[in-house]
Amino acid sequence: MTDRKQLMNRRTFLRTTALGVTGVILAACTAPVAPAVAPTAAPAAGAAAAPAAPAMEGATIKFLGGPWSFLPDLDIVIDSFAAEWGKENNVTITFERDAQVLPKIQTAIETGSGANIIQFSSPPAIFANALVDVKEIVAQLDSEGGGYLPNAPYQMVSEGRWLGVPIGQHNWFINYREDWLKEEGYDAFPETWEEALSLGAKLKAKGRPYGMPFTDLAGGDGNAVPRLVLWAFGGKEFNADGSLTLDSQETLDALEFAIRLHNEAGDPGEVGYDDGANNAAFLAGQISMTPNVNTIYLPAKKNNPELAANMNHALPPQGPAGRFGYGSLPWWGILNQTEGAELDAAKAFMAAFLSMKNFGAFYKAGQGYILPLLPNYDNEPIWPEDPKLAIAKEMFKLALPAGYALPNQTKLAALIQDKIVIGKLFSQACSTGDARGALDGVMKDIADLELLT
């Protein structure tokens, strides 16, 4: 439990020091964050001067991002607000959405055209030189929201600059078949991974295996699910000083457990799942458990209410090092090719929409699909009313980002996440049964990535 206690001490430190004195630090935003201290959030209430009224009449904002394919209601919330706000402020806002948005973002950066605001989920560090510092927007949101959870500055701050505004976090719940567990004498999903393995073996013997996306073919699940196990067994990617610590006995312990879980309780195909495969398998009644957001349950409620009635959600189980959740942070940023009226308009639109009085509608529409990073939302009416999604309110403060032990995410940590390296590690180990060989191979991959930093 030592790593988990140290982590909680770090989170307490961040809350009482970094977030409490951020007005001073962001006032001097050109100075880099000291390497021994986690990057700060935004100025406390009253610490930042009010921005001048923007000169944005007649401006056009071009928004480029991926669609919210699993929950299209989220795009509807964005579009509806944009239409109203644009009309009120005489600003035209256009939207381009593409599931394969990365090449279009890269093209926009290279050509200096095609986008002002971008929406993306991989770490912003890969675009650091192309993004505007949005500290003023963050200051406003931090002040009204009670100070960002540490995940936000960890991923969004680079050398003292806020590269984007995190719009929330995706958290992975345990989705499980409540009816099948009751047949085995369980009223809820087990509290520990070892207990989960024991139960899973019984379920697999009846043709009801788990579906654990131990895979590098899923950008969401493949980054999240392996880390739930890695961290629970004490493994982690980095030390706080930036040094790699993945090659450890704790990582090998996590991999050996994952191999057992895969062989004794898992779907043989889970090592090759893409992001939709576990959803489809669960909805088809082929698996009894899989970590996911709420995008299994919500379609089931609509199209298969009997299945929805027979499933539920739980926190990730505990391991020897404790209970860990994972959160990925989608974000909005402004490309630095944006100037003049367009820059003023982009900042004003983001500040207005992302404010608590307006953005709560986005969280509410997601029903736990995307959760806040500001503690003051705890008492806002944004949480799922369905008791089977009540777990969301616990998850939003439990989840950690990839490479969490670092003061802030480095380019190497971002590349490890973007290339789904931990997913590959678990996929290789479970496919071959060779934990040591899989770890050696991935450490070579990471060495190659280091050459790009």
C-alpha positions in Angstrom: 0.0 0.0 0.0 3.1 2.3 0.2 2.8 3.7 -3.3 -0.9 4.5 -2.9 -0.2 6.3 0.4 2.5 8.3 -1.2 0.2 9.2 -4.0 -2.5 10.4 -1.6 0.1 12.4 0.2 1.1 13.9 -3.2 -2.5 14.7 -4.0 -2.9 16.4 -0.6 0.3 18.3 -1.2 -1.0 19.5 -4.6 -4.3 20.6 -3.1 -2.8 22.6 -0.2 0.2 24.1 -1.9 0.2 24.1 -5.7 -3.5 24.9 -6.1 -3.5 27.3 -3.2 -0.8 29.6 -4.5 -1.3 29.4 -8.2 -2.2 33.1 -8.6 1.5 33.9 -7.9 2.8 31.3 -10.3 0.5 31.9 -13.2 1.0 35.6 -12.9 4.6 34.8 -14.0 3.5 32.3 -16.6 6.7 32.6 -18.6 8.7 30.9 -15.9 8.8 27.1 -16.1 7.4 25.0 -13.3 10.1 23.8 -11.0 10.7 20.1 -11.7 10.3 19.1 -8.1 6.8 20.6 -7.8 3.7 19.5 -9.7 2.5 22.1 -12.1 -0.1 24.4 -10.7 -3.7 24.9 -11.7 -5.0 28.4 -12.1 -5.1 31.5 -9.9 -7.4 31.5 -6.9 -10.5 33.6 -6.9 -9.7 37.3 -7.3 -6.0 36.6 -8.1 -6.4 37.1 -11.9 -7.2 40.4 -13.5 -10.4 40.4 -15.5 -9.6 40.1 -19.3 -10.4 43.0 -21.5 -13.6 42.8 -23.5 -12.8 40.9 -26.7 -13.0 42.5 -30.1 -14.6 39.6 -31.9 -17.6 40.9 -33.9 -17.8 39.1 -37.3 -15.2 36.5 -36.4 -15.3 32.9 -37.6 -14.2 30.0 -35.3 -13.4 26.7 -37.0 -13.8 23.8 -34.6 -12.0 20.5 -35.4 -12.4 17.3 -33.3 -13.7 13.8 -33.2 -17.4 13.0 -32.8 -18.8 11.7 -29.6 -19.8 8.5 -31.4 -20.9 6.6 -28.3 -23.0 9.5 -27.0 -24.0 11.8 -29.9 -26.1 13.8 -27.4 -22.9 15.4 -26.3 -22.3 16.9 -29.8 -25.9 18.2 -29.7 -25.2 20.1 -26.4 -22.1 21.7 -28.0 -23.8 22.6 -31.2 -26.8 24.0 -29.5 -24.8 26.3 -27.2 -22.5 27.3 -30.1 -25.5 28.3 -32.3 -27.0 30.5 -29.6 -23.8 32.0 -28.4 -22.6 32.7 -32.0 -25.9 34.5 -32.8 -25.7 36.6 -29.6 -22.1 37.6 -30.3 -22.1 37.9 -34.1 -19.6 35.1 -34.4 -19.8 32.2 -36.9 -18.8 28.8 -35.5 -18.3 25.9 -37.9 -17.7 22.3 -36.8 -15.8 19.5 -38.6 -15.8 16.1 -36.9 -13.9 13.0 -37.9 -13.2 9.8 -36.0 -9.7 9.9 -37.5 -9.1 13.5 -36.5 -5.3 13.3 -35.9 -4.2 13.7 -39.5 -6.5 16.6 -39.9 -5.1 18.3 -36.8 -1.6 17.7 -38.1 -2.5 19.2 -41.5 -4.1 22.2 -39.8 -0.9 22.8 -37.9 1.4 22.3 -40.9 -0.7 24.6 -43.2 -1.7 27.2 -40.6 -5.3 26.9 -41.6 -8.4 24.7 -41.2 -8.9 24.9 -37.5 -8.9 27.3 -34.5 -10.2 25.2 -31.6 -9.3 21.5 -31.6 -10.8 18.7 -29.5 -8.5 15.7 -28.8 -8.0 13.0 -26.2 -4.3 12.0 -26.5 -1.9 14.2 -24.4 -1.5 17.8 -25.6 2.3 17.6 -25.2 2.6 16.2 -28.7 1.2 19.5 -30.0 2.9 21.8 -27.4 4.6 24.1 -30.0 1.3 24.7 -31.8 -1.0 25.6 -28.9 -1.9 28.9 -27.3 -1.5 29.3 -23.6 -5.1 29.3 -22.2 -4.2 30.2 -18.6 -6.9 32.9 -18.5 -9.7 30.5 -19.2 -8.3 28.0 -16.8 -8.1 30.7 -14.1 -11.8 31.4 -14.4 -12.8 27.8 -14.3 -10.4 26.9 -11.5 -11.8 29.8 -9.4 -15.4 28.8 -9.7 -14.8 25.1 -9.6 -12.9 24.8 -6.3 -9.5 24.1 -7.8 -8.7 21.5 -10.4 -8.0 17.9 -9.4 -4.3 17.1 -9.8 -5.0 15.2 -13.0 -5.7 18.4 -14.9 -2.5 20.3 -14.4 -0.5 17.1 -14.6 -1.5 16.5 -18.2 -2.3 20.0 -19.4 0.7 22.1 -18.2 4.0 22.1 -19.9 6.9 24.5 -18.9 4.4 26.7 -17.1 1.9 26.9 -20.0 -1.6 25.5 -20.1 -1.7 23.8 -23.4 -5.5 23.3 -23.3 -8.5 23.1 -21.1 -9.5 19.6 -20.0 -13.2 19.2 -20.5 -13.4 16.2 -18.1 -12.3 12.7 -17.8 -13.3 9.2 -18.9 -13.3 6.7 -16.1 -13.4 2.9 -16.4 -16.0 1.1 -14.2 -16.4 -2.6 -13.9 -19.4 -3.6 -16.0 -20.7 -7.0 -14.8 -23.6 -9.4 -15.2 -25.3 -9.2 -11.8 -27.6 -12.1 -12.5 -24.7 -14.4 -13.4 -22.8 -13.4 -10.3 -25.8 -14.2 -8.1 -25.8 -17.7 -9.5 -22.3 -18.1 -8.1 -23.3 -16.6 -4.7 -22.0 -13.1 -5.2 -24.2 -10.0 -4.5 -21.7 -7.7 -6.0 -18.4 -7.8 -7.9 -15.4 -8.9 -5.7 -13.4 -6.3 -3.9 -10.0 -7.8 -4.8 -8.4 -9.0 -8.1 -7.6 -12.4 -6.6 -11.3 -12.9 -5.7 -12.2 -11.7 -9.1 -10.0 -14.4 -10.6 -11.6 -17.1 -8.5 -15.0 -16.0 -9.6 -14.0 -15.6 -13.2 -12.7 -19.1 -13.4 -16.2 -20.4 -12.3 -17.9 -18.2 -14.9 -15.6 -19.2 -17.7 -16.3 -22.8 -17.0 -19.9 -22.1 -17.8 -19.0 -20.2 -21.0 -19.2 -16.8 -19.4 -15.6 -15.5 -19.4 -14.4 -12.0 -18.6 -13.5 -9.6 -21.4 -10.4 -7.7 -20.3 -9.0 -5.5 -23.1 -5.3 -6.5 -22.6 -4.6 -5.0 -26.1 -2.8 -2.4 -28.0 -5.5 -2.1 -30.6 -7.8 0.1 -28.5 -6.7 3.6 -27.7 -9.2 4.0 -24.8 -9.6 0.5 -23.3 -6.0 -0.6 -24.2 -4.6 2.3 -22.2 -7.0 2.0 -19.3 -7.6 -1.6 -18.4 -4.0 -2.8 -18.2 -3.1 0.0 -15.9 -5.9 -0.9 -13.5 -4.0 -4.2 -13.0 -0.5 -2.7 -13.3 -1.0 -0.1 -10.6 -3.0 -2.4 -8.3 0.1 -4.7 -8.1 2.5 -1.8 -7.5 3.8 -1.4 -11.0 4.0 2.0 -12.6 5.7 3.7 -15.6 7.8 6.4 -13.9 9.2 7.6 -10.7 8.6 11.2 -9.5 12.1 12.2 -10.8 11.2 11.2 -14.3 13.1 8.0 -14.4 11.6 4.9 -15.9 10.5 2.3 -13.3 8.4 0.0 -15.5 11.0 -2.8 -15.4 10.3 -3.9 -11.9 9.3 -7.0 -9.9 5.9 -5.3 -9.3 5.3 -5.0 -13.0 6.2 -8.7 -13.4 3.8 -9.6 -10.6 1.1 -7.7 -12.4 1.8 -9.4 -15.7 1.9 -12.9 -14.1 -1.5 -12.2 -12.6 -2.8 -10.9 -15.9 -1.6 -14.1 -17.6 -3.5 -16.2 -15.0 -6.6 -14.0 -15.4 -6.5 -14.3 -19.1 -6.0 -18.1 -19.2 -8.3 -19.1 -16.4 -11.1 -16.5 -16.6 -10.7 -14.5 -19.8 -12.0 -14.5 -23.4 -9.2 -15.7 -25.6 -9.9 -12.9 -28.0 -9.4 -10.1 -25.5 -5.8 -9.6 -26.4 -6.9 -8.3 -29.7 -10.0 -6.3 -28.8 -10.5 -2.9 -30.3 -12.4 -0.2 -28.4 -15.8 -1.6 -29.5 -15.1 -5.3 -29.2 -15.8 -5.7 -25.4 -19.0 -3.6 -25.8 -20.3 -5.8 -28.5 -19.3 -9.0 -26.7 -21.1 -7.9 -23.5 -24.2 -6.8 -25.3 -24.3 -10.2 -27.1 -24.1 -12.1 -23.8 -20.7 -13.5 -24.6 -18.8 -12.1 -21.5 -19.7 -11.6 -17.9 -17.5 -8.6 -17.0 -15.5 -5.9 -18.7 -14.1 -2.6 -17.6 -15.6 0.3 -19.6 -17.4 3.6 -19.3 -21.2 3.6 -19.5 -21.4 2.9 -23.2 -22.5 -0.7 -22.7 -25.2 0.1 -20.2 -26.8 3.0 -22.0 -27.3 1.2 -25.3 -28.6 -1.8 -23.4 -31.2 0.4 -21.6 -32.4 1.6 -25.0 -32.2 -1.6 -27.1 -32.1 -4.5 -24.6 -33.7 -3.5 -21.3 -33.6 -7.1 -20.0 -29.8 -7.1 -20.2 -29.6 -3.6 -18.6 -31.7 -4.9 -15.7 -29.3 -7.8 -15.2 -26.1 -5.8 -15.2 -24.4 -3.4 -12.8 -21.2 -1.4 -12.2 -18.5 -1.5 -9.5 -15.2 0.2 -8.7 -12.0 -1.6 -10.0 -10.9 -4.3 -7.5 -8.0 -3.8 -5.1 -4.6 -5.4 -5.5 -1.6 -5.6 -3.2 -0.8 -1.9 -3.7 -4.4 -0.7 -3.4 -7.4 0.3 -5.6 -6.7 2.4 -8.6 -8.9 4.0 -11.3 -7.8 5.3 -14.7 -8.9 8.5 -16.3 -8.2 9.8 -19.8 -8.6 13.6 -20.3 -10.2 14.9 -23.5 -9.4 18.6 -24.0 -10.0 21.7 -26.0 -7.0 23.8 -27.2 -6.5 26.8 -29.5 -4.0 26.5 -32.3 -1.5 29.4 -32.3 -2.2 30.2 -35.9 -5.4 31.8 -34.5 -5.0 35.6 -34.2 -6.9 38.8 -33.8 -10.7 38.6 -33.7 -10.7 34.9 -34.2 -8.4 34.4 -31.1 -10.6 36.7 -29.0 -13.7 34.8 -30.2 -12.2 31.4 -29.6 -11.2 32.3 -26.0 -14.6 33.9 -25.2 -16.5 31.0 -26.6 -14.5 28.4 -24.6 -14.7 30.5 -21.4 -18.5 30.8 -21.8 -19.3 27.2 -22.7 -16.9 25.6 -20.2 -18.2 27.7 -17.3 -20.1 25.7 -14.6 -23.4 27.4 -15.4 -23.3 26.2 -19.0 -21.1 23.1 -19.0 -23.1 21.1 -16.5 -25.6 20.3 -19.3 -22.7 18.5 -21.1 -21.9 16.3 -18.1 -25.6 15.7 -17.4 -26.1 14.5 -21.0 -23.2 12.1 -20.6 -24.8 10.3 -17.6 -21.3 9.5 -16.3 -19.6 9.0 -19.6 -17.4 12.0 -19.0 -16.8 13.2 -15.4 -15.7 16.6 -14.1 -12.2 17.6 -12.8 -13.5 20.4 -10.6 -14.7 19.4 -7.1 -17.5 22.0 -6.9 -19.4 19.8 -9.4 -19.8 17.4 -6.5 -23.0 19.2 -5.4 -24.3 20.1 -8.9 -27.2 18.3 -10.5 -25.1 16.7 -13.1 -24.8 13.1 -11.8 -26.6 10.1 -13.2 -30.0 9.6 -11.6 -29.9 5.9 -12.4 -28.7 4.0 -9.3 -26.7 1.6 -11.5 -24.5 4.6 -12.6 -24.1 6.0 -9.1 -20.6 4.7 -9.1 -19.6 7.7 -11.3 -19.5 10.0 -8.3 -16.9 7.8 -6.6 -14.8 7.3 -9.7 -14.2 10.9 -10.6 -11.9 11.4 -7.6 -10.3 8.0 -7.7 -9.0 8.0 -11.3 -5.4 8.8 -12.2 -3.8 9.6 -15.5 -1.1 7.6 -17.3 2.3 8.1 -15.7 0.7 9.7 -12.7 3.8 9.6 -10.5 5.4 12.3 -12.6 5.1 16.0 -11.5 3.6 16.6 -15.0 3.4 14.5 -18.1 6.5 14.4 -20.2 6.7 13.9 -23.9 7.9 10.3 -23.3 5.0 9.6 -21.0 2.7 11.1 -23.7 4.2 8.9 -26.4 3.8 5.8 -24.2 0.1 6.6 -23.8 -0.4 7.6 -27.4 1.3 4.4 -28.7 -0.7 2.2 -26.3 2.6 0.7 -25.0 1.2 -0.7 -21.7 -1.6 -2.3 -23.7 1.0 -4.0 -25.9 2.9 -5.1 -22.8 -0.1 -6.9 -21.4 -1.2 -8.3 -24.8 2.2 -9.8 -25.5 2.5 -11.3 -22.0 -1.0 -12.8 -22.1 -0.6 -14.1 -25.7 2.8 -15.8 -25.0 2.6 -16.5 -21.3 6.1 -15.0 -21.0 6.0 -11.9 -18.7 9.8 -11.3 -18.8 10.0 -11.6 -22.5 7.1 -9.2 -23.0 8.6 -6.7 -20.6 12.0 -6.8 -22.3 10.4 -6.2 -25.7 8.4 -3.2 -24.5 11.4 -1.7 -22.8 13.2 -1.8 -26.2 10.1 0.0 -27.7 10.3 2.7 -25.0 14.0 3.1 -25.7 13.1 3.8 -29.3 10.5 6.3 -28.2 13.0 8.1 -26.1 14.9 8.9 -29.2 11.9 11.0 -30.4 11.9 13.2 -27.3 
